[in-house]
Every structure is written in structure tokens, then in C-alpha cells.
């Protein structure tokens, strides 16, 4: 049994594994009141950037509630979704990290004008699931249906809250950034052959590879020039 649990843990991709560990630790810290939710974890744009309490954004990425049955269930389903995302959608871990970072660049400014109903981590997850549903192929149609069902219930719940006075931007926050990421990633790349979401390390590797190829071509060209006079003298 212990071996099975160990295999399950190491079967999770690295970013999802680190995120899962972070959410479990934070939920336990909240449950034991070691960290005060309102003083340390609760995220708002004003508290984070207005009062320069930037740690709130970090904690909000891992905030899935206190350690109880509901949070455990939520974290478990999140691991299933995010593991599939990291494995099936993104070719490399660095590209997955880049996409999360770009989603943050969309989501965080929106929180300045619209109050988020959940943690930043949950908002990022819902946008990743939406992005996954847009990228899904025919073999993964079941995942697509699950993603749309989850998104439907998420939007439905927020519409109920919207009726109580929340702004519409609070609802679209859960899928609009993911849609924009998909558009820029697929449409712009297809139209202009430009991968604007290429991670810096991959871009640097390609640059170094092209530089080496140019240097090799230059060396071959020089060697060819040196061999031509020798051939002429021999004749």
C-alpha cells in the first residue's frame, strides 16, 4: 500500500506535485490557525499592491480552504485535472510555467476592478481547464465534456452570486484569460508563425543552435575557399 501511494505521488508531474504539496501544507496551516487567513492569506488587489503585502498573492495561489473533506476533495480533483494538463497539453514544463505566468498577467489586473470570488489559484485552474478544453483533440473528448460541465456549474454559481450585486467581470475572470491565451497561442502562431508564448530558455536554446549552425556553415565556406586554390595549383 505504501509503495502504491509513493508511486502515485511520483506519477504526478513536477509542477502539479509542488502545487499539491503547497495547497495541502497551507490548508493544514489554516486548519491549525498557525497562519491567520485575514491577516496573511486573504487576497485583494488593494491589500497586495496598495499596501505592498505581496505575499498574499503567493499564498492565494495555494489557497483551497481549510483542511477538511471538501478541501481534500477539491484538491484531489484539481490534481487530476492539472496532471492531465501538464502531461497532455504542454510539451515542456517550462512552457507550462510560462502559460501560468501569462494567465497571472491577465488575471491579477482584473482583480483591481472586479472582486474575485475565489483564490487566485482556483481562478488560474479554471482558466487552465478552459484552455485545455479548447486545445482538446478527439481522443480526449471525455475530458472536454468534463471541463465544460465544470465550467458550466462554476459560471452558474457565479451568476447566482452576480444577482446579489457582484459585477459581471467577476464571472468572466474564470474563462476570459484562458480564451485570450488560447487565441494568442494558436491563432497568432498560425497566422504569423510567431510563438509569443515560447519560454525564454527554449528561445535561448534555439538562438544558440542557430548560431552554431551559422558558424559551422561559415567554417565550411572558409574551408571550401582554402581548398579551391590548392586544387588550382595542383592542376
Backbone bond lengths (Angstrom), bond angles and torsions (degrees), N, CA, C in turn:
res aa  C-N    CA-C-N  psi(-1)  N-CA   C-N-CA  omega(-1)  CA-C   N-CA-C  phi
1 X - - - 1.467 - - 1.520 111.19 -
2 X 1.355 115.89 -43.86 1.453 119.85 179.12 1.527 110.74 -62.36
3 X 1.340 115.03 -38.84 1.455 119.88 179.81 1.522 110.99 -64.48
4 X 1.318 116.41 -39.19 1.462 120.98 178.85 1.525 110.71 -63.46
5 X 1.327 117.16 -43.46 1.462 121.14 179.16 1.523 111.23 -63.81
6 X 1.348 115.83 -40.65 1.465 119.86 178.34 1.520 110.76 -63.31
7 X 1.344 116.08 -43.44 1.460 120.36 178.82 1.525 111.01 -62.97
8 X 1.339 116.87 -37.75 1.464 120.62 179.04 1.523 110.79 -64.85
9 X 1.332 116.80 -40.19 1.461 120.79 -179.68 1.519 110.62 -65.72
10 X 1.334 116.81 -46.65 1.456 120.22 -177.63 1.518 112.19 -77.09
11 X 1.331 116.82 -11.41 1.456 120.84 175.35 1.521 111.31 -77.80
12 X 1.324 117.09 -16.20 1.465 121.81 178.66 1.522 108.99 -79.11
13 X 1.336 119.23 133.27 1.471 122.23 178.42 1.524 111.44 -58.59
14 X 1.335 118.53 157.30 1.481 121.91 -169.39 1.522 115.68 -59.25
15 X 1.335 118.51 -45.19 1.464 120.67 -177.46 1.519 110.80 -68.00
16 X 1.329 116.66 -43.88 1.465 120.60 177.75 1.522 110.42 -63.68
17 X 1.331 117.24 -38.11 1.468 121.21 179.16 1.530 110.97 -63.75
18 X 1.338 116.81 -45.65 1.470 120.45 178.94 1.526 110.62 -63.29
19 X 1.340 115.44 -40.87 1.467 119.25 179.11 1.527 110.45 -63.77
20 X 1.327 117.63 -43.59 1.468 121.53 -178.89 1.530 110.77 -62.34
21 X 1.332 116.81 -42.75 1.463 120.76 178.18 1.529 110.07 -62.04
22 X 1.343 116.06 -42.81 1.459 120.51 179.88 1.514 112.70 -63.27
23 X 1.337 117.50 -42.29 1.467 120.46 -179.40 1.527 111.42 -66.82
24 X 1.330 116.59 -39.63 1.472 119.69 -179.71 1.525 110.63 -67.06
25 X 1.336 116.41 -43.92 1.469 120.02 179.67 1.531 110.33 -61.87
26 X 1.349 115.95 -45.78 1.465 119.32 -178.07 1.528 111.15 -65.22
27 X 1.324 117.52 -39.39 1.471 119.98 179.61 1.526 111.26 -65.04
28 X 1.325 116.59 -36.04 1.474 119.90 176.94 1.528 110.48 -68.80
29 X 1.338 116.45 -40.96 1.466 120.60 177.98 1.526 111.07 -62.50
30 X 1.334 116.57 -36.54 1.457 119.97 176.51 1.527 111.32 -69.54
31 X 1.323 115.67 -41.38 1.463 120.46 -178.60 1.524 111.16 -62.35
32 X 1.321 116.47 -39.72 1.473 121.38 -177.53 1.531 112.46 -88.01
33 X 1.342 116.88 1.02 1.472 122.99 179.20 1.530 112.69 61.50
34 X 1.314 116.35 24.54 1.466 119.41 174.52 1.529 109.60 -69.78
35 X 1.325 115.64 -35.05 1.467 121.78 175.40 1.519 108.12 -116.99
36 X 1.312 115.73 128.42 1.463 121.04 179.08 1.527 109.74 -79.89
37 X 1.315 115.74 127.52 1.466 120.42 -175.64 1.529 111.79 -62.76
38 X 1.315 117.44 -49.24 1.460 121.06 -175.25 1.527 112.55 -71.85
39 X 1.317 117.61 -31.30 1.462 120.60 -177.72 1.530 113.09 -84.51
40 X 1.330 117.02 -23.19 1.461 119.28 -170.63 1.523 114.40 -127.93
41 X 1.329 117.72 -39.73 1.465 120.50 -168.08 1.521 113.02 -100.09
42 X 1.314 117.74 -42.61 1.477 121.24 -174.34 1.526 110.37 -52.90
43 X 1.335 115.33 126.13 1.465 120.05 -176.36 1.523 111.58 -102.04
44 X 1.325 114.28 136.62 1.454 122.47 164.96 1.519 106.41 -150.10
45 X 1.316 117.06 152.78 1.465 120.59 -177.60 1.523 110.72 -61.37
46 X 1.325 116.62 -39.61 1.459 120.92 -178.18 1.524 111.45 -65.22
47 X 1.333 116.94 -45.54 1.460 120.16 179.77 1.522 111.67 -66.23
48 X 1.330 115.61 -40.47 1.461 120.27 -174.77 1.525 111.84 -73.02
49 X 1.328 116.35 -51.16 1.464 119.75 -173.71 1.532 112.74 -103.06
50 X 1.335 116.87 -31.69 1.457 119.18 177.66 1.516 112.20 -69.73
51 X 1.341 116.59 -43.01 1.458 121.66 179.64 1.534 112.52 -101.73
52 X 1.344 115.96 7.91 1.466 123.29 175.44 1.535 112.88 58.48
53 X 1.327 116.05 36.65 1.467 121.14 174.85 1.529 108.25 -98.26
54 X 1.358 115.30 68.77 1.449 121.72 -171.01 1.529 112.93 -66.13
55 X 1.321 116.82 -21.00 1.459 120.18 -179.66 1.533 111.59 -63.87
56 X 1.328 117.01 -21.86 1.465 119.92 179.23 1.535 111.17 -63.29
57 X 1.312 116.86 -36.95 1.463 120.39 178.09 1.521 110.24 -65.40
58 X 1.319 117.31 -41.63 1.467 121.05 178.58 1.522 110.97 -61.94
59 X 1.331 116.65 -49.06 1.466 120.21 -179.55 1.529 111.47 -64.56
60 X 1.337 116.79 -33.85 1.456 120.64 -178.29 1.530 111.98 -66.23
61 X 1.323 117.64 -23.49 1.463 121.12 177.09 1.525 111.83 -67.15
62 X 1.347 116.79 -23.54 1.465 121.37 -176.70 1.532 112.66 -114.31
63 X 1.320 117.37 8.30 1.458 120.70 -174.23 1.526 111.12 -86.31
64 X 1.330 115.93 106.79 1.463 121.90 176.04 1.522 110.61 -122.74
65 X 1.314 117.20 26.24 1.456 121.37 177.67 1.515 112.49 95.37
66 X 1.323 115.38 179.66 1.460 120.75 178.42 1.524 110.33 -75.33
67 X 1.328 115.96 163.64 1.458 121.52 -175.59 1.532 109.78 -75.57
68 X 1.338 115.45 98.14 1.459 120.99 176.47 1.523 108.51 -148.71
69 X 1.326 116.79 -173.95 1.460 120.17 -175.62 1.530 111.70 -62.34
70 X 1.316 117.07 -40.19 1.456 120.29 -178.20 1.527 111.65 -66.63
71 X 1.333 116.64 -43.40 1.466 119.19 179.99 1.523 111.29 -67.40
72 X 1.334 116.94 -37.91 1.469 120.71 177.49 1.531 110.01 -62.64
73 X 1.332 116.50 -42.99 1.459 120.83 178.45 1.522 110.80 -64.06
74 X 1.329 116.63 -42.64 1.460 121.27 179.33 1.522 111.20 -63.56
75 X 1.330 116.90 -44.16 1.457 121.10 179.52 1.528 110.68 -65.09
76 X 1.334 117.08 -39.18 1.466 120.97 -179.89 1.524 111.23 -62.47
77 X 1.342 117.59 -47.92 1.458 120.56 178.24 1.528 111.07 -65.03
78 X 1.324 116.22 -35.42 1.464 119.91 178.60 1.524 110.81 -64.77
79 X 1.319 117.11 -40.75 1.471 121.19 178.26 1.525 110.21 -61.28
80 X 1.350 116.27 -42.74 1.472 120.33 179.30 1.525 110.86 -60.41
81 X 1.339 116.48 -46.23 1.460 120.56 -179.64 1.523 111.56 -66.26
82 X 1.332 116.33 -49.50 1.459 120.52 -174.79 1.519 111.82 -69.11
83 X 1.322 117.57 -32.77 1.464 120.17 176.53 1.529 110.12 -63.38
84 X 1.327 116.28 -43.23 1.462 120.40 177.78 1.526 110.70 -64.03
85 X 1.339 116.45 -40.22 1.457 120.55 177.79 1.523 111.54 -60.28
86 X 1.318 116.19 -51.59 1.466 120.62 -175.32 1.522 111.78 -64.80
87 X 1.320 116.88 -32.42 1.465 120.69 -177.40 1.530 113.05 -83.77
88 X 1.332 116.44 -45.40 1.463 120.62 -166.83 1.518 114.13 -94.71
89 X 1.325 118.04 -27.46 1.460 120.49 -172.79 1.520 112.42 -97.06
90 X 1.308 116.50 -45.86 1.456 120.60 -171.76 1.525 110.45 -99.72
91 X 1.339 114.51 128.77 1.466 119.80 -175.42 1.521 112.17 -66.95
92 X 1.322 117.22 -33.85 1.459 121.48 -178.41 1.522 110.19 -135.00
93 X 1.320 115.96 160.69 1.468 121.28 177.37 1.520 110.92 -64.08
94 X 1.337 116.87 -38.51 1.463 120.32 -179.19 1.524 111.70 -63.37
95 X 1.336 117.54 -35.53 1.468 120.12 177.48 1.541 110.71 -68.79
96 X 1.302 116.74 -35.80 1.464 121.53 176.31 1.528 110.39 -63.56
97 X 1.330 116.31 -44.55 1.467 121.06 178.16 1.522 110.16 -63.09
98 X 1.332 117.02 -42.47 1.469 121.03 179.83 1.518 111.15 -60.97
99 X 1.335 117.13 -40.48 1.461 120.79 179.94 1.529 111.32 -65.89
100 X 1.332 116.73 -42.03 1.465 120.55 177.16 1.529 110.31 -61.79
101 X 1.330 116.41 -43.13 1.468 120.83 179.29 1.531 111.00 -62.19
102 X 1.332 117.01 -42.30 1.463 120.41 179.52 1.527 111.72 -67.22
103 X 1.330 116.48 -36.62 1.468 119.52 174.86 1.523 110.77 -62.09
104 X 1.330 116.07 -39.36 1.462 119.73 176.83 1.531 111.19 -60.77
105 X 1.337 116.23 -38.50 1.464 120.29 179.64 1.526 111.55 -64.88
106 X 1.321 117.14 -26.69 1.469 121.06 175.91 1.527 111.49 -84.89
107 X 1.329 116.31 -43.72 1.466 121.00 -171.68 1.530 111.77 -72.72
108 X 1.316 117.30 -47.90 1.473 120.84 -173.97 1.527 112.17 -58.09
109 X 1.351 120.80 -47.10 1.474 118.85 177.35 1.531 113.05 -61.31
110 X 1.342 117.14 -30.88 1.466 119.26 178.55 1.522 111.36 -66.18
111 X 1.334 117.10 -31.38 1.465 120.05 -179.95 1.530 112.05 -68.95
112 X 1.324 116.52 -13.07 1.467 119.12 176.03 1.525 110.88 -69.94
113 X 1.334 116.32 -31.60 1.455 121.05 -175.09 1.531 112.92 -107.41
114 X 1.345 116.20 -23.33 1.465 120.27 -178.15 1.525 109.44 -128.59
115 X 1.310 115.58 128.38 1.462 120.68 -178.48 1.528 110.47 -71.39
116 X 1.327 118.93 121.06 1.471 120.12 178.28 1.519 111.42 -70.39
117 X 1.329 115.71 142.77 1.462 120.71 179.85 1.518 111.92 -89.98
118 X 1.322 117.19 -12.21 1.458 121.61 179.86 1.516 108.81 -139.43
119 X 1.317 116.37 -178.77 1.464 120.25 -179.63 1.524 109.80 -70.75
120 X 1.319 115.50 161.32 1.468 120.69 178.58 1.529 110.08 -62.10
121 X 1.332 116.52 -35.63 1.460 120.45 178.64 1.523 112.25 -60.09
122 X 1.327 117.10 -43.25 1.467 121.22 178.19 1.521 111.65 -66.56
123 X 1.321 116.71 -38.52 1.464 120.46 178.30 1.525 110.40 -64.97
124 X 1.327 117.13 -43.69 1.461 121.11 177.47 1.526 110.44 -61.53
125 X 1.328 116.37 -41.41 1.463 120.09 -179.74 1.532 111.16 -62.79
126 X 1.315 117.62 -44.86 1.459 120.20 -179.15 1.525 111.22 -64.69
127 X 1.336 116.75 -35.35 1.464 119.63 176.48 1.521 111.41 -69.84
128 X 1.326 117.32 -36.20 1.466 120.56 176.58 1.529 110.95 -65.41
129 X 1.336 117.00 -40.34 1.463 120.62 178.19 1.528 110.32 -65.52
130 X 1.334 116.14 -39.69 1.468 119.21 176.63 1.523 110.30 -63.54
131 X 1.310 116.43 -44.44 1.470 121.34 178.22 1.529 109.90 -59.60
132 X 1.348 115.83 -41.72 1.466 120.72 179.05 1.528 110.85 -62.60
133 X 1.319 117.34 -39.57 1.461 121.04 -179.74 1.528 111.49 -66.89
134 X 1.332 117.65 -27.89 1.463 121.03 177.23 1.520 111.40 -77.96
135 X 1.329 116.80 -29.41 1.464 121.06 -177.41 1.517 112.83 -90.97
136 X 1.327 116.80 -7.85 1.458 120.79 -169.21 1.529 110.90 -63.34
137 X 1.342 115.64 145.12 1.458 120.79 175.97 1.528 109.91 -100.68
138 X 1.317 117.06 -178.96 1.464 120.77 -174.01 1.524 112.16 -65.38
139 X 1.351 116.51 -32.06 1.456 119.12 -178.66 1.518 112.71 -69.01
140 X 1.339 115.87 -22.69 1.457 120.03 -177.03 1.521 110.93 -108.35
141 X 1.327 117.55 31.57 1.466 121.59 -176.72 1.515 111.53 -62.10
142 X 1.332 117.02 -33.01 1.460 120.51 -179.65 1.516 110.74 -62.78
143 X 1.343 116.13 -42.21 1.463 119.85 177.79 1.518 110.33 -62.33
144 X 1.329 116.38 -38.88 1.459 120.58 179.13 1.521 110.91 -60.54
145 X 1.331 116.55 -45.14 1.466 119.81 179.72 1.518 111.48 -62.52
146 X 1.340 116.57 -41.85 1.463 120.72 178.12 1.523 110.23 -62.24
147 X 1.330 116.30 -42.96 1.463 120.47 -178.81 1.522 111.18 -62.66
148 X 1.345 116.69 -43.07 1.457 119.49 -179.34 1.520 111.79 -69.31
149 X 1.332 116.34 -35.55 1.472 119.55 176.77 1.524 109.87 -63.99
150 X 1.347 116.27 -45.54 1.463 120.27 178.19 1.519 110.87 -60.32
151 X 1.344 116.05 -43.68 1.454 119.77 -178.95 1.528 110.61 -66.36
152 X 1.351 116.88 -37.55 1.460 120.79 179.60 1.528 110.64 -60.93
153 X 1.338 116.25 -48.86 1.460 119.74 -179.59 1.525 110.89 -66.01
154 X 1.336 116.10 -35.99 1.466 119.39 178.48 1.527 110.60 -62.97
155 X 1.340 116.02 -46.80 1.462 120.50 -179.78 1.524 110.58 -67.33
156 X 1.338 116.61 -38.76 1.470 120.38 179.06 1.526 110.40 -60.54
157 X 1.331 116.25 -45.94 1.471 119.95 179.00 1.517 111.47 -61.42
158 X 1.322 116.13 -38.76 1.463 119.33 -178.89 1.526 111.13 -73.20
159 X 1.329 116.88 -30.85 1.462 119.29 175.38 1.521 111.14 -64.14
160 X 1.329 116.06 -36.18 1.461 119.97 177.25 1.531 110.18 -63.85
161 X 1.337 114.79 -38.66 1.465 119.16 178.41 1.522 110.07 -73.24
162 X 1.351 115.91 -35.11 1.466 120.75 179.18 1.525 111.01 -58.15
163 X 1.320 116.18 -35.03 1.461 120.67 178.91 1.524 111.53 -64.85
164 X 1.337 115.83 -19.91 1.467 119.12 -178.45 1.529 112.27 -91.05
165 X 1.353 116.53 1.70 1.454 117.99 173.91 1.509 116.14 126.73
166 X 1.329 118.82 -4.50 1.453 120.12 178.98 1.535 109.72 -77.21
167 X 1.330 115.83 153.13 1.450 120.79 -177.79 1.522 110.83 -79.02
168 X 1.342 114.43 155.38 1.458 119.69 -178.45 1.520 112.26 -63.69
169 X 1.335 117.32 -29.22 1.462 121.26 178.98 1.516 112.84 -59.84
170 X 1.327 116.55 -26.73 1.463 121.14 177.43 1.524 110.61 -63.88
171 X 1.327 116.91 -32.39 1.460 121.60 -178.73 1.524 110.85 -78.41
172 X 1.334 117.14 -48.52 1.467 120.15 -175.98 1.523 111.81 -68.96
173 X 1.335 116.77 -14.39 1.456 121.13 177.73 1.527 111.75 -59.36
174 X 1.335 116.41 -24.70 1.459 121.17 -175.73 1.522 113.77 -81.77
175 X 1.338 118.33 -11.92 1.467 118.09 -179.48 1.530 113.91 -141.87
176 X 1.332 118.83 -21.65 1.465 120.31 -178.11 1.530 112.73 -62.13
177 X 1.348 119.95 -46.60 1.473 118.85 177.21 1.526 112.30 -58.56
178 X 1.339 117.22 -39.47 1.463 120.48 178.00 1.518 111.80 -63.88
179 X 1.329 116.78 -37.21 1.462 120.74 178.58 1.530 110.46 -68.67
180 X 1.317 116.81 -40.15 1.466 120.31 177.89 1.528 111.12 -64.69
181 X 1.331 116.27 -40.98 1.455 120.44 177.39 1.528 110.24 -60.56
182 X 1.333 116.17 -44.66 1.465 120.58 179.01 1.530 110.82 -61.49
183 X 1.330 116.52 -44.14 1.468 120.49 -178.65 1.525 111.18 -61.36
184 X 1.323 116.26 -49.63 1.462 119.43 -178.37 1.528 111.79 -67.71
185 X 1.319 115.76 -35.65 1.462 120.24 -177.29 1.527 111.91 -71.55
186 X 1.333 117.21 -41.70 1.459 120.96 -174.95 1.523 112.94 -97.18
187 X 1.325 117.00 -52.60 1.466 120.42 -174.11 1.526 112.03 -66.66
188 X 1.328 117.06 -49.62 1.469 120.37 -178.95 1.520 110.79 -63.78
189 X 1.319 116.62 -39.82 1.464 120.77 179.33 1.522 110.85 -64.46
190 X 1.334 116.49 -39.52 1.460 120.58 -179.11 1.526 111.55 -71.35
191 X 1.323 116.78 -38.87 1.459 120.81 -176.29 1.523 112.31 -76.86
192 X 1.344 116.29 -42.80 1.463 120.22 -172.61 1.528 113.94 -116.91
193 X 1.330 116.97 1.79 1.464 121.88 -179.76 1.529 111.86 54.81
194 X 1.327 115.10 40.73 1.461 121.75 179.39 1.526 108.53 -121.56
195 X 1.316 116.11 121.87 1.462 121.06 179.71 1.527 108.46 -96.30
196 X 1.349 115.95 88.64 1.463 119.60 -174.91 1.527 111.75 -74.24
197 X 1.337 118.06 -11.97 1.455 121.17 179.76 1.523 112.28 -102.16
198 X 1.323 116.17 12.48 1.453 119.12 178.98 1.526 109.94 -66.10
199 X 1.329 118.51 126.34 1.472 121.22 -178.97 1.519 111.59 -60.40
200 X 1.327 118.36 149.40 1.474 121.36 -178.90 1.528 113.41 -56.83
201 X 1.341 117.56 -38.63 1.462 118.98 -178.84 1.522 111.92 -67.09
202 X 1.345 117.53 -36.72 1.454 120.50 176.86 1.524 110.88 -69.37
203 X 1.332 116.56 -39.28 1.459 120.76 177.61 1.531 110.59 -63.03
204 X 1.335 115.91 -41.38 1.459 120.56 179.09 1.524 111.08 -66.46
205 X 1.331 116.83 -40.89 1.475 120.61 179.28 1.521 110.97 -61.95
206 X 1.342 116.44 -42.49 1.459 119.93 178.52 1.519 111.35 -65.45
207 X 1.337 116.09 -38.37 1.466 120.17 179.16 1.532 110.55 -63.91
208 X 1.338 116.04 -44.49 1.470 120.34 179.57 1.525 110.39 -64.47
209 X 1.349 116.67 -40.95 1.462 121.02 179.49 1.523 110.97 -63.06
210 X 1.333 117.25 -44.58 1.462 120.65 178.74 1.521 111.60 -65.11
211 X 1.342 115.75 -36.91 1.460 119.78 178.61 1.525 110.61 -64.39
212 X 1.322 116.88 -42.11 1.466 120.77 177.93 1.525 110.95 -63.88
213 X 1.336 116.26 -39.93 1.465 119.42 178.57 1.519 111.39 -64.64
214 X 1.335 117.56 -40.07 1.469 120.33 177.73 1.525 111.42 -65.41
215 X 1.352 115.56 -41.11 1.462 119.17 178.45 1.528 111.31 -63.79
216 X 1.325 116.73 -39.33 1.460 120.51 178.57 1.526 111.20 -65.92
217 X 1.358 115.79 -41.75 1.461 119.28 177.50 1.521 110.87 -62.66
218 X 1.336 116.56 -38.45 1.463 120.96 179.09 1.529 111.00 -66.16
219 X 1.339 116.10 -41.50 1.465 119.86 177.52 1.523 111.49 -64.11
220 X 1.329 116.65 -42.55 1.467 120.43 177.87 1.527 110.91 -62.37
221 X 1.333 116.38 -37.97 1.455 120.85 179.54 1.524 110.67 -66.18
222 X 1.342 116.51 -42.25 1.462 120.98 178.93 1.530 111.36 -65.90
223 X 1.323 115.72 -41.33 1.464 119.14 178.11 1.525 111.22 -63.32
224 X 1.324 115.64 -36.51 1.461 119.99 177.82 1.515 111.22 -64.84
225 X 1.351 116.34 -39.44 1.471 119.57 178.27 1.518 111.87 -66.50
226 X 1.335 116.10 -37.66 1.467 119.69 179.71 1.525 111.91 -69.20
227 X 1.304 116.48 -32.75 1.462 120.04 -178.73 1.526 112.52 -76.24
228 X 1.342 117.48 -27.58 1.465 120.71 -178.82 1.517 113.13 -62.60
229 X 1.394 119.42 -47.45 1.471 118.55 177.85 1.526 112.34 -63.05
230 X 1.309 118.58 -37.16 1.456 121.57 179.41 1.510 110.56 -63.24
231 X 1.324 115.19 -40.01 1.466 120.02 178.34 1.528 110.76 -65.28
232 X 1.342 116.08 -39.64 1.467 121.34 179.76 1.529 110.78 -66.15
233 X 1.339 117.67 -42.38 1.470 121.62 -179.87 1.512 110.60 -65.98
234 X 1.336 115.70 -36.32 1.458 118.92 179.71 1.522 111.33 -65.29
235 X 1.348 115.64 -34.47 1.465 118.88 177.91 1.509 110.91 -71.10
